[in-house]
Amino acid sequence: MQAVVFDRYGDIEVLEYREVEQPTIKPDELLVQVRASIESGQVEPIVDRTYSLEEVAAAHAYSETGRAVGKIAISIEKVSSQ
């Protein structure tokens, strides 16, 4: 599966989009599959605003205002490696 991964604290440059192993669920853990619930209509997310990855600082500043009615989404576009 593919995921956005970060291994250290930092700004946008620490984020990597890469292939990762499918997670293995341990006996004391629960794997939640949100996408399936959303696609089936069981869960309907409420998105207040959407920001690009480059605007993550603005998204964080908006979240700190306490005015968000729903979730604040960060849009991440896949970059093709050439």
C-alpha positions as protocol buffer text, in pm:
chain_id: "A"
residue {
  index: 1
  type: MET
  ca { x: 0 y: 0 z: 0 }
}
residue {
  index: 2
  type: GLN
  ca { x: 112 y: 359 z: -43 }
}
residue {
  index: 3
  type: ALA
  ca { x: 124 y: 614 z: 237 }
}
residue {
  index: 4
  type: VAL
  ca { x: 256 y: 955 z: 329 }
}
residue {
  index: 5
  type: VAL
  ca { x: 531 y: 885 z: 582 }
}
residue {
  index: 6
  type: PHE
  ca { x: 750 y: 1100 z: 803 }
}
residue {
  index: 7
  type: ASP
  ca { x: 1038 y: 976 z: 1016 }
}
residue {
  index: 8
  type: ARG
  ca { x: 1144 y: 1300 z: 1181 }
}
residue {
  index: 9
  type: TYR
  ca { x: 1002 y: 1635 z: 1291 }
}
residue {
  index: 10
  type: GLY
  ca { x: 1011 y: 1914 z: 1036 }
}
residue {
  index: 11
  type: ASP
  ca { x: 834 y: 2106 z: 765 }
}
residue {
  index: 12
  type: ILE
  ca { x: 684 y: 1973 z: 443 }
}
residue {
  index: 13
  type: GLU
  ca { x: 1021 y: 1842 z: 321 }
}
residue {
  index: 14
  type: VAL
  ca { x: 1016 y: 1557 z: 577 }
}
residue {
  index: 15
  type: LEU
  ca { x: 705 y: 1400 z: 418 }
}
residue {
  index: 16
  type: GLU
  ca { x: 756 y: 1113 z: 174 }
}
residue {
  index: 17
  type: TYR
  ca { x: 499 y: 934 z: -41 }
}
residue {
  index: 18
  type: ARG
  ca { x: 617 y: 573 z: -63 }
}
residue {
  index: 19
  type: GLU
  ca { x: 522 y: 208 z: -65 }
}
residue {
  index: 20
  type: VAL
  ca { x: 485 y: 52 z: 279 }
}
residue {
  index: 21
  type: GLU
  ca { x: 396 y: -296 z: 398 }
}
residue {
  index: 22
  type: GLN
  ca { x: 32 y: -373 z: 473 }
}
residue {
  index: 23
  type: PRO
  ca { x: -8 y: -325 z: 850 }
}
residue {
  index: 24
  type: THR
  ca { x: -34 y: -638 z: 1063 }
}
residue {
  index: 25
  type: ILE
  ca { x: -294 y: -616 z: 1337 }
}
residue {
  index: 26
  type: LYS
  ca { x: -168 y: -723 z: 1680 }
}
residue {
  index: 27
  type: PRO
  ca { x: -406 y: -880 z: 1936 }
}
residue {
  index: 28
  type: ASP
  ca { x: -443 y: -552 z: 2129 }
}
residue {
  index: 29
  type: GLU
  ca { x: -492 y: -331 z: 1820 }
}
residue {
  index: 30
  type: LEU
  ca { x: -778 y: -240 z: 1591 }
}
residue {
  index: 31
  type: LEU
  ca { x: -745 y: -157 z: 1220 }
}
residue {
  index: 32
  type: VAL
  ca { x: -1006 y: 93 z: 1109 }
}
residue {
  index: 33
  type: GLN
  ca { x: -1082 y: 103 z: 740 }
}
residue {
  index: 34
  type: VAL
  ca { x: -1225 y: 450 z: 698 }
}
residue {
  index: 35
  type: ARG
  ca { x: -1231 y: 458 z: 319 }
}
residue {
  index: 36
  type: ALA
  ca { x: -1466 y: 159 z: 293 }
}
residue {
  index: 37
  type: SER
  ca { x: -1705 y: 316 z: 544 }
}
residue {
  index: 38
  type: ILE
  ca { x: -1709 y: 645 z: 355 }
}
residue {
  index: 39
  type: GLU
  ca { x: -1754 y: 483 z: 13 }
}
residue {
  index: 40
  type: SER
  ca { x: -2042 y: 267 z: 140 }
}
residue {
  index: 41
  type: GLY
  ca { x: -2215 y: 574 z: 283 }
}
residue {
  index: 42
  type: GLN
  ca { x: -2200 y: 449 z: 643 }
}
residue {
  index: 43
  type: VAL
  ca { x: -1987 y: 748 z: 741 }
}
residue {
  index: 44
  type: GLU
  ca { x: -2011 y: 1094 z: 589 }
}
residue {
  index: 45
  type: PRO
  ca { x: -1717 y: 1320 z: 666 }
}
residue {
  index: 46
  type: ILE
  ca { x: -1778 y: 1689 z: 725 }
}
residue {
  index: 47
  type: VAL
  ca { x: -1496 y: 1890 z: 573 }
}
residue {
  index: 48
  type: ASP
  ca { x: -1480 y: 2256 z: 673 }
}
residue {
  index: 49
  type: ARG
  ca { x: -1189 y: 2353 z: 449 }
}
residue {
  index: 50
  type: THR
  ca { x: -933 y: 2191 z: 222 }
}
residue {
  index: 51
  type: TYR
  ca { x: -573 y: 2311 z: 191 }
}
residue {
  index: 52
  type: SER
  ca { x: -291 y: 2198 z: -34 }
}
residue {
  index: 53
  type: LEU
  ca { x: 16 y: 2040 z: 125 }
}
residue {
  index: 54
  type: GLU
  ca { x: 204 y: 2363 z: 60 }
}
residue {
  index: 55
  type: GLU
  ca { x: -57 y: 2548 z: 268 }
}
residue {
  index: 56
  type: VAL
  ca { x: -24 y: 2325 z: 575 }
}
residue {
  index: 57
  type: ALA
  ca { x: 92 y: 2618 z: 792 }
}
residue {
  index: 58
  type: ALA
  ca { x: -224 y: 2813 z: 703 }
}
residue {
  index: 59
  type: ALA
  ca { x: -435 y: 2504 z: 777 }
}
residue {
  index: 60
  type: HIS
  ca { x: -272 y: 2471 z: 1117 }
}
residue {
  index: 61
  type: ALA
  ca { x: -327 y: 2840 z: 1190 }
}
residue {
  index: 62
  type: TYR
  ca { x: -695 y: 2804 z: 1096 }
}
residue {
  index: 63
  type: SER
  ca { x: -734 y: 2500 z: 1320 }
}
residue {
  index: 64
  type: GLU
  ca { x: -600 y: 2700 z: 1614 }
}
residue {
  index: 65
  type: THR
  ca { x: -874 y: 2962 z: 1572 }
}
residue {
  index: 66
  type: GLY
  ca { x: -1133 y: 2710 z: 1692 }
}
residue {
  index: 67
  type: ARG
  ca { x: -1375 y: 2816 z: 1416 }
}
residue {
  index: 68
  type: ALA
  ca { x: -1366 y: 2494 z: 1213 }
}
residue {
  index: 69
  type: VAL
  ca { x: -1709 y: 2332 z: 1194 }
}
residue {
  index: 70
  type: GLY
  ca { x: -1581 y: 2008 z: 1040 }
}
residue {
  index: 71
  type: LYS
  ca { x: -1245 y: 1858 z: 960 }
}
residue {
  index: 72
  type: ILE
  ca { x: -963 y: 2045 z: 792 }
}
residue {
  index: 73
  type: ALA
  ca { x: -833 y: 1839 z: 501 }
}
residue {
  index: 74
  type: ILE
  ca { x: -488 y: 1849 z: 344 }
}
residue {
  index: 75
  type: SER
  ca { x: -485 y: 1758 z: -25 }
}
residue {
  index: 76
  type: ILE
  ca { x: -181 y: 1554 z: -128 }
}
residue {
  index: 77
  type: GLU
  ca { x: -117 y: 1498 z: -496 }
}
residue {
  index: 78
  type: LYS
  ca { x: 89 y: 1204 z: -612 }
}
residue {
  index: 79
  type: VAL
  ca { x: 411 y: 1312 z: -779 }
}
residue {
  index: 80
  type: SER
  ca { x: 526 y: 1081 z: -1055 }
}
residue {
  index: 81
  type: SER
  ca { x: 889 y: 977 z: -1037 }
}
residue {
  index: 82
  type: GLN
  ca { x: 1068 y: 1000 z: -1368 }
}
